[in-house]
Amino acid sequence: MKIRSFSALQVFGYLDFKTDFNKDINFLVGGNGSGKTTELKLINALAAPNFKDLLTIPFESIELIVENKNQNIRIYAYTRGSNKVLNCSACTEELILPNFSTDEFPLHKNEKLEEEIDMILRRQTDHQVTKFITSLPKPIFLGLDRRRDGEDTKGEDYYRHREVFYSGSIKKTFSSRKAIKGSLGVSLMETELLVQNTYRRLRELEEKHQSNLRDSILLSSFQYSEVDNESFAPDINKWRLLERQREIRQALYKIVARDSKVSSEVDNFFTRLTSLAEQLQENGDNASIEWLLNKAQIERMAKIVDIIDEHKSRVDQIFNPIRGFLKVVNEFYEDSNKSLEIDAVGQLVVVRPGGSECTIEALSSGERQILVILAQVFFGGRNSTAVFLIDEPELSLHLRWQEKISEVLFTINPGVQFILATHSPEIVGNNKNKSVRCR
């Protein structure tokens, strides 16, 4: 999906918008008070949809044009008396919603407002308009708190899970363990959860490939060997599997229990095979009875090497997103001689200059910003047609990082559309032709 344009009349009684967007990169620029943050919120309110912003931000009318599967779709809302009406070009029945006044429901968070909106959302879930809009790819909106829209409860649930996790065995490792506080505290916990879930998903895929590896190795035992006139001569290429002993052992240990008996048999096989290779070299590679007896097994092992290579290539491809994420993050962190790692269960670990490990609380505000944004771009928008709405990506970043972050974002997934609301010339950099003025 791509966002093509947004327009609005009388937002807060005085703001009008009319903005056309590029399909790839957009820098939403304008002075303080021009309404950049409000425009992002209203775009997300229509495209998500986000009923809270839709019902609490006053406007006369708003309209969003999106392109999905080569079709332009118009999503729009307008105020009609004491109601707000939501509709789209693909629907025949409009959705009528209450218009919450700021007098009855202040814009800051309060329980009554949250309960009312939650009730409306549940009541209107099956409405034609709601079902259609939610069927479209949802944009990923990162506001100033860097909390992904729609993740309000997940961060709090994960906070409790995280406290339980760190109060157990890990507490001994991180003796100074404390709750994440300071800038982006909750969004950092959501980021940990996002990375951890991605890591677990990739591990599950790896396990499936290990199952395929096991089946392929077992089936290779039943491969029928054809005989020809040249097959009795030792093939020097087959001896290369001696150089792959370690990889073959590791592959076998992934599909069978690792015990002394298995290790002993594997070691014995390679010891005898090495001895046979030396004998054949001494005899000028002439065939021997021992070679003929073990020829079929050697060919099977050569086949296993090919199977292992294919398995390794697929597993490497599976974990490319994790490696790419760590590589890009650490290109920023190298300025402070820190590095980010992911442990065996998917938890984020920060390695300090002296080599000691700690949790992500050790990160500075700028490093936290980088971590949250990059994690969302790498793992939150896996779809190549994702749309990112990011408010002030320059927050807490050094000028050099501001220059770097936008270029990095655009190379991670060239198919993604970015709309960045910014005050920073460094964020825009050499992409002034991609700037779109708010209003």
Secondary structure, DSSP 8 states (H G I E B T S, - for coil): -EEEEEEEEEETTTEEEEEE--SSEEEEE--TTS-HHHHHHHHHHHHTT-HHHHHHS--SEEEEEEEETTEEEEEEEEEETTEEEEEETT-SS-EEEE---TTTS-SS--HHHHHHHHHHHHHTTTSHHHHHHHHS---EEE-TT--BTT-HHHHHHHHHHHHHHHTTTHHHHSTT-----STTHHHHHHHHHHHHHHHHHHHHHHHHHHHHHHHHHHHHTT------TTTTS--GGGGGGGGGHHHHHHHHHHHS---HHHHHHHHHHHHHHHHHHHHHHHTTT---HHHHHHHHHHHHHHHHHHHHHHHHHHHHHHTHHHHHHHHHHHHHHGGGT-EEEE-TTS-EEEE-TTS-EE-GGGS-HHHHHHHHHHHIIIIIT-STT-EEEEE-TTTT--HHHHHHHHHHHHHH-TT-EEEEE---HHHHTT-GGGEEE--
